[in-house]
Amino acid sequence: MEFRDLKRQYQVLKPQMDAAMLEVAENCNFISGKQVTELEQQLAEYVGVKHCVTCGNGTDALTLVMMAWDIKAGDAVFVPTFTFFASAEVVAFEGATPVFVDVDERTFNVDPVKLEEAIEQVKKEGKLNPRAVIAVDLFGQPADYTKIEEICKKHGLLLLEDGAQGFGGKIGDRTACSFGDAAATSFFPAKPLGCYGDGGAVFTNDDEMADYMRSIRVHGKSPADKYDNLRIGLNSRLDTIQAAVLKVKLQAFKDHELESVNRAAKLYDEYLGNVVKTPVVPEGFYSSWAQYTLILDSKEQRTHLQKELKEQGIPTMVYYPKPMHLQGAFADLGYKKGDFSVAESLCERVLSLPMHPYLNEEDIRFVANAVKAALNL
């Protein structure tokens, strides 16, 4: 059994995928081919924003936004402590200070109440200049942007949606990567929409910001002359072959994969909902299920369950074993164990099960029965 079955996906999409990749090889437009522009147009339309600017990876997508907003030393950027390292790394890389915030145990996403408390505390201390919030759509579910957008507006902060895991999720009629002042996503192969290597994108309705990011993703070049560099930039372009792959996958994602992964999650809920703590999707929210994550009673129970499932050939993953505020890279910020109790507890108790659009009911029943047997339920 695969944790995320990319092999099965390829077999299903093989005719279209092979043709798309062969076209790139035959035309030899490996950098900035027409497929990149076509993909950007399709992604912007799907998300419902004016601009999609693709780039080399999800971390660079976050970095492009930090650069466009001139995030710098002395600035505070608020980030959930239960997330992947890149969400805070890009803040520190610009010389700014990530200010960590605890999360909601039900949704795994940043807790709006604790976010506002953190903002007010930084303002009260007066040592840093509050500039922005990075809210993460963890495990496929958008953060609570209804509340977060209000908080950011109240305090005059920019809002970046880190939609690396959230692409395809929704709140009401609004699609993930359309929230805040800008959004970033990743096309890492295991993401809800993934390519066959690295890739990323930024979404925004800001014309000036989009033009700036198109420049800095290619060494800060002028739109009129690639050898006239207007600013210091990066080398972060999405390869044409990755764009071709993503065009095929985006169509499948819209046609059946998003629906299928939600059907798989519903089956997991039915089989496991009464025996273990399963993920919560609040009313009005829709998840793209980057992961299906259980919350166990203890670290010991998780270790036991993971071992038992492995013996049955069932892969599992722990996202994440250590919160951001306890990472060695941020030791100089002065955080300590006990500062964010919810995140610290989740890090010891979460376990993600196999989840992808090509799981069938027999697969899910097999996993669920193995979970029940391991827990003596």
C-alpha positions as CSV (number, residue, x, y, z in Angstrom):
1,M,0.0,0.0,0.0
2,E,1.2,3.5,-0.9
3,F,0.8,6.5,1.5
4,R,0.0,8.7,-1.5
5,D,-0.2,6.5,-4.6
6,L,1.5,8.5,-7.4
7,K,2.1,5.2,-9.3
8,R,-1.6,4.5,-9.5
9,Q,-2.3,8.1,-10.5
10,Y,0.2,7.9,-13.3
11,Q,-1.3,4.7,-14.6
12,V,-4.7,6.3,-14.7
13,L,-3.4,9.5,-16.4
14,K,-0.7,7.8,-18.5
15,P,-2.0,8.6,-22.0
16,Q,-2.4,12.3,-21.3
17,M,0.7,12.5,-19.2
18,D,3.0,10.8,-21.7
19,A,1.7,13.0,-24.5
20,A,2.1,16.2,-22.5
21,M,5.7,15.3,-21.5
22,L,6.6,14.2,-25.0
23,E,5.4,17.4,-26.5
24,V,7.8,19.4,-24.3
25,A,10.7,17.0,-25.3
26,E,9.8,17.3,-29.0
27,N,9.6,21.1,-29.0
28,C,12.6,21.5,-26.6
29,N,10.9,24.5,-24.9
30,F,12.2,23.3,-21.5
31,I,12.3,26.8,-19.9
32,S,9.4,29.3,-20.1
33,G,7.5,27.3,-22.7
34,K,3.9,28.0,-23.6
35,Q,2.6,25.4,-21.1
36,V,3.8,27.6,-18.2
37,T,1.7,30.6,-19.3
38,E,-1.3,28.3,-20.0
39,L,-1.0,26.7,-16.6
40,E,-0.9,30.1,-14.9
41,Q,-4.0,31.2,-16.6
42,Q,-5.8,28.0,-15.7
43,L,-4.7,28.1,-12.1
44,A,-5.8,31.8,-11.7
45,E,-9.2,31.0,-13.2
46,Y,-9.7,28.0,-10.9
47,V,-8.7,29.9,-7.7
48,G,-10.6,33.0,-8.8
49,V,-7.9,35.6,-8.7
50,K,-6.3,37.9,-11.4
51,H,-2.8,36.6,-11.3
52,C,-0.9,33.3,-10.8
53,V,2.9,33.6,-10.8
54,T,4.6,30.2,-10.9
55,C,8.1,29.6,-9.6
56,G,10.6,26.9,-8.7
57,N,9.1,25.6,-5.4
58,G,6.7,26.3,-2.6
59,T,9.3,27.9,-0.4
60,D,10.3,30.3,-3.1
61,A,6.6,31.2,-3.6
62,L,6.5,32.3,0.1
63,T,9.8,34.1,-0.4
64,L,8.6,36.0,-3.4
65,V,5.8,37.4,-1.3
66,M,8.1,38.3,1.6
67,M,10.3,40.2,-0.9
68,A,7.4,41.9,-2.6
69,W,6.2,43.1,0.8
70,D,9.7,44.2,1.8
71,I,9.6,42.2,5.0
72,K,12.9,42.9,6.8
73,A,14.8,43.1,10.1
74,G,12.7,44.5,12.9
75,D,9.4,43.2,11.4
76,A,7.2,40.7,13.2
77,V,5.4,38.0,11.1
78,F,2.9,35.8,12.9
79,V,3.1,32.1,12.1
80,P,1.5,29.0,13.5
81,T,3.9,26.8,15.4
82,F,2.4,23.6,14.2
83,T,3.4,23.6,10.5
84,F,6.3,22.7,8.1
85,F,9.6,24.6,8.7
86,A,9.3,26.6,5.5
87,S,6.4,28.7,6.8
88,A,8.7,30.3,9.3
89,E,12.0,29.9,7.6
90,V,11.1,32.4,4.9
91,V,10.5,35.0,7.5
92,A,13.8,34.6,9.2
93,F,15.6,34.4,5.8
94,E,14.5,38.0,5.2
95,G,15.9,39.0,8.6
96,A,12.5,39.4,10.2
97,T,11.2,37.7,13.3
98,P,8.7,34.9,13.2
99,V,6.3,35.2,16.2
100,F,4.7,31.8,16.8
101,V,1.1,31.2,17.6
102,D,-0.7,28.1,18.9
103,V,-3.3,26.2,17.0
104,D,-6.9,24.9,17.3
105,E,-6.7,21.2,18.2
106,R,-9.9,20.4,16.1
107,T,-8.7,21.9,12.8
108,F,-4.8,21.9,13.3
109,N,-4.9,25.5,12.0
110,V,-3.9,28.8,13.7
111,D,-6.2,29.7,16.6
112,P,-7.7,33.2,15.7
113,V,-8.1,34.1,19.4
114,K,-4.5,33.3,20.2
115,L,-3.4,35.1,17.0
116,E,-4.9,38.3,18.2
117,E,-3.4,37.9,21.7
118,A,0.0,37.5,20.1
119,I,-0.4,40.6,17.9
120,E,-1.5,42.7,20.9
121,Q,1.4,41.4,23.0
122,V,4.0,42.4,20.3
123,K,2.4,45.8,20.0
124,K,2.5,46.2,23.8
125,E,6.2,45.2,24.0
126,G,7.1,47.7,21.2
127,K,10.3,45.9,20.2
128,L,9.1,44.7,16.8
129,N,7.0,46.2,14.0
130,P,4.0,43.9,13.3
131,R,3.8,43.5,9.5
132,A,2.1,40.3,8.4
133,V,0.4,37.0,9.3
134,I,1.2,33.7,7.5
135,A,-1.8,31.4,8.0
136,V,-1.3,27.8,6.9
137,D,-4.0,25.6,5.4
138,L,-2.8,22.5,7.2
139,F,-3.6,19.0,5.9
140,G,-5.9,20.3,3.2
141,Q,-8.3,22.5,5.2
142,P,-8.3,26.3,4.9
143,A,-7.6,28.3,8.0
144,D,-10.4,30.3,9.5
145,Y,-10.0,33.3,7.1
146,T,-13.3,34.8,8.1
147,K,-11.9,35.6,11.5
148,I,-8.2,36.0,10.4
149,E,-9.0,38.5,7.7
150,E,-10.9,40.6,10.2
151,I,-8.0,40.5,12.7
152,C,-5.5,41.5,10.1
153,K,-7.7,44.4,8.9
154,K,-8.2,45.6,12.5
155,H,-4.5,45.6,13.2
156,G,-3.3,46.8,9.7
157,L,-1.4,43.6,8.9
158,L,-0.8,41.9,5.6
159,L,-2.1,38.4,5.2
160,L,-0.4,35.6,3.3
161,E,-2.2,32.3,2.9
162,D,0.2,29.4,2.9
163,G,-1.9,27.0,0.7
164,A,0.9,24.4,0.1
165,Q,-1.4,21.8,1.6
166,G,-4.7,23.5,1.0
167,F,-5.1,23.7,-2.8
168,G,-8.7,22.7,-3.6
169,G,-10.1,23.5,-0.2
170,K,-12.9,26.0,0.3
171,I,-14.8,28.1,2.7
172,G,-18.2,28.6,1.3
173,D,-17.8,29.6,-2.3
174,R,-14.3,30.9,-1.8
175,T,-11.5,28.7,-2.9
176,A,-8.2,28.1,-1.1
177,C,-5.4,30.4,-2.4
178,S,-7.8,33.3,-2.9
179,F,-7.7,34.5,0.7
180,G,-5.7,37.4,2.2
181,D,-3.5,39.8,0.2
182,A,-1.7,36.9,-1.5
183,A,-1.4,33.2,-1.3
184,A,1.4,30.7,-2.0
185,T,1.2,27.0,-2.9
186,S,3.6,24.1,-3.5
187,F,3.5,21.5,-6.3
188,F,5.7,19.1,-4.5
189,P,4.7,15.6,-5.7
190,A,2.8,14.6,-2.5
191,K,0.6,17.8,-2.4
192,P,-3.0,17.7,-3.4
193,L,-1.9,19.1,-6.8
194,G,1.7,17.9,-7.3
195,C,4.1,17.8,-10.2
196,Y,7.0,15.4,-10.9
197,G,9.6,17.5,-9.1
198,D,9.6,20.9,-7.4
199,G,7.2,23.7,-8.3
200,G,5.3,26.5,-6.7
201,A,3.0,29.5,-7.3
202,V,1.8,32.8,-5.9
203,F,-1.8,34.0,-6.3
204,T,-2.8,37.7,-6.0
205,N,-5.2,40.3,-7.3
206,D,-2.5,43.0,-7.0
207,D,-1.2,44.0,-10.5
208,E,1.9,45.7,-9.3
209,M,2.9,42.9,-7.0
210,A,2.4,40.3,-9.7
211,D,4.7,42.3,-12.1
212,Y,7.3,42.6,-9.4
213,M,7.3,38.8,-8.7
214,R,7.5,38.0,-12.4
215,S,10.6,40.1,-12.5
216,I,12.4,38.8,-9.3
217,R,11.7,35.1,-10.2
218,V,14.1,35.6,-13.1
219,H,17.0,37.6,-11.6
220,G,15.0,40.8,-11.4
221,K,14.9,41.2,-15.1
222,S,13.1,44.0,-17.0
223,P,9.9,42.9,-18.9
224,A,11.3,44.4,-22.0
225,D,14.9,43.1,-21.9
226,K,16.1,40.0,-20.0
227,Y,19.6,41.4,-19.9
228,D,18.4,44.7,-18.2
229,N,18.1,43.8,-14.6
230,L,16.0,46.3,-12.6
231,R,16.5,44.7,-9.2
232,I,18.2,41.8,-7.3
233,G,16.1,38.7,-7.8
234,L,16.1,34.9,-7.7
235,N,16.4,32.1,-10.2
236,S,13.1,30.4,-9.6
237,R,11.2,29.4,-12.7
238,L,8.7,26.5,-13.1
239,D,10.1,24.1,-15.7
240,T,8.0,23.7,-18.8
241,I,7.8,19.9,-18.3
242,Q,6.4,20.4,-14.8
243,A,3.8,22.8,-16.1
244,A,2.8,20.2,-18.7
245,V,2.4,17.6,-16.0
246,L,0.4,20.0,-13.8
247,K,-2.0,20.9,-16.7
248,V,-2.9,17.2,-17.0
249,K,-3.2,16.8,-13.2
250,L,-5.2,20.0,-12.7
251,Q,-7.9,18.6,-15.1
252,A,-8.0,15.3,-13.3
253,F,-8.1,17.2,-10.0
254,K,-11.1,19.1,-11.1
255,D,-12.9,16.2,-12.9
256,H,-12.7,13.5,-10.2
257,E,-9.7,13.6,-7.8
258,L,-11.0,16.2,-5.4
259,E,-14.4,14.5,-5.2
260,S,-12.7,11.1,-4.8
261,V,-10.4,12.1,-1.9
262,N,-13.4,13.6,0.0
263,R,-15.2,10.3,-0.5
264,A,-12.2,8.5,0.9
265,A,-12.2,10.8,3.9
266,K,-15.9,10.2,4.5
267,L,-15.3,6.4,4.5
268,Y,-12.5,6.8,7.0
269,D,-14.9,8.8,9.2
270,E,-17.5,6.1,9.0
271,Y,-15.1,3.3,9.9
272,L,-13.1,5.1,12.5
273,G,-15.2,8.0,13.8
274,N,-16.5,6.1,16.8
275,V,-13.2,4.5,17.9
276,V,-10.6,7.2,17.6
277,K,-10.3,11.0,17.2
278,T,-10.7,11.7,13.5
279,P,-10.2,15.1,11.7
280,V,-12.9,17.8,12.0
281,V,-14.1,19.8,9.1
282,P,-16.2,22.7,10.4
283,E,-19.5,23.5,8.8
284,G,-19.1,25.5,5.6
285,F,-15.5,24.3,5.1
286,Y,-14.3,21.9,2.5
287,S,-10.9,20.0,2.6
288,S,-8.6,18.8,-0.2
289,W,-7.2,16.2,2.3
290,A,-3.5,16.5,1.8
291,Q,-3.4,14.2,4.9
292,Y,-6.0,12.3,6.9
293,T,-4.7,12.7,10.5
294,L,-5.8,10.9,13.6
295,I,-5.2,12.2,17.2
296,L,-4.2,9.4,19.6
297,D,-4.4,9.5,23.3
298,S,-0.6,9.5,23.9
299,K,2.7,9.3,22.2
300,E,3.0,5.7,23.4
301,Q,-0.2,4.8,21.8
302,R,0.9,6.4,18.6
303,T,4.2,4.5,18.6
304,H,2.3,1.3,19.2
305,L,-0.2,1.9,16.4
306,Q,2.4,3.0,13.9
307,K,4.4,-0.2,14.6
308,E,1.4,-2.4,14.3
309,L,0.3,-0.8,11.0
310,K,3.8,-1.1,9.6
311,E,3.7,-4.8,10.2
312,Q,0.5,-5.0,8.2
313,G,2.2,-3.1,5.3
314,I,0.3,0.1,6.0
315,P,2.5,3.2,5.8
316,T,1.9,6.2,8.1
317,M,3.5,9.5,8.7
318,V,3.9,12.0,11.6
319,Y,3.2,15.6,10.7
320,Y,4.9,17.1,12.7
321,P,7.1,15.6,15.5
322,K,8.5,19.0,16.7
323,P,6.7,22.4,16.7
324,M,8.4,25.4,15.2
325,H,9.1,27.2,18.5
326,L,11.2,24.3,19.7
327,Q,13.3,23.9,16.5
328,G,17.0,24.5,16.9
329,A,17.1,27.1,14.2
330,F,14.8,29.3,16.3
331,A,16.5,28.7,19.7
332,D,17.6,32.3,19.9
333,L,14.0,33.5,20.0
334,G,13.7,32.3,23.6
335,Y,10.7,30.0,23.3
336,K,10.6,27.0,25.6
337,K,8.7,23.8,26.1
338,G,5.2,24.5,27.5
339,D,4.7,27.8,25.6
340,F,2.2,26.4,23.2
341,S,0.5,23.4,24.8
342,V,-1.9,22.5,22.0
343,A,0.8,22.2,19.3
344,E,3.1,20.4,21.7
345,S,0.4,17.9,22.5
346,L,-0.5,17.4,18.8
347,C,3.2,16.8,17.9
348,E,3.2,13.8,20.3
349,R,-0.2,12.4,19.3
350,V,-0.9,12.9,15.6
351,L,-0.6,10.1,13.0
352,S,-1.6,10.4,9.3
353,L,-3.0,7.4,7.4
354,P,-2.7,6.7,3.7
355,M,-4.8,9.2,1.8
356,H,-5.2,9.9,-2.0
357,P,-7.9,9.9,-4.6
358,Y,-7.3,6.3,-5.7
359,L,-8.0,4.6,-2.4
360,N,-11.0,2.3,-2.7
361,E,-13.4,1.1,0.1
362,E,-11.6,-2.2,0.4
363,D,-8.3,-0.3,1.1
364,I,-9.9,1.9,3.7
365,R,-11.7,-0.9,5.4
366,F,-8.4,-2.8,5.6
367,V,-6.6,0.2,7.2
368,A,-9.5,0.9,9.6
369,N,-9.7,-2.8,10.7
370,A,-5.9,-2.7,11.3
371,V,-6.3,0.4,13.4
372,K,-9.1,-1.1,15.5
373,A,-7.1,-4.3,16.0
374,A,-4.0,-2.4,17.1
375,L,-6.0,-0.4,19.6
376,N,-8.0,-3.4,20.8
377,L,-11.2,-1.8,19.8
